Amino acid sequence: MKWEPEVPRWRQVHAVMTERIVDGTYRPGQRLPSAMDICGEFGISQVTAKRVLTELRKAGLAYMEPGIGTFASELPQPPSP
């Protein structure tokens, strides 16, 4: 991955993970990569990877099952016209 120097790395990885959740690469209820997996894929520290997962949860895109892992959330449906 090519890093944009003016954007924090966690935000760049967060954007990639968000895109994967929104486009259906990670379906609702599917387990997301662990912090260690994210470290390996993106070459970032474990602290940074944990921040990405935390921010995904704060955004409502993921939820955590203690002792199991982090999972993709059901995305809200847009209102009908």
ABEGO torsion letter per residue (X at the ends): XBBBAABBAAAAAAAAAAAAAAAGABBBGBBBBBAAAAAAAAGBBAAAAAAAAAAAAAAGABBBBBGAEBBBBBBBBBBBX
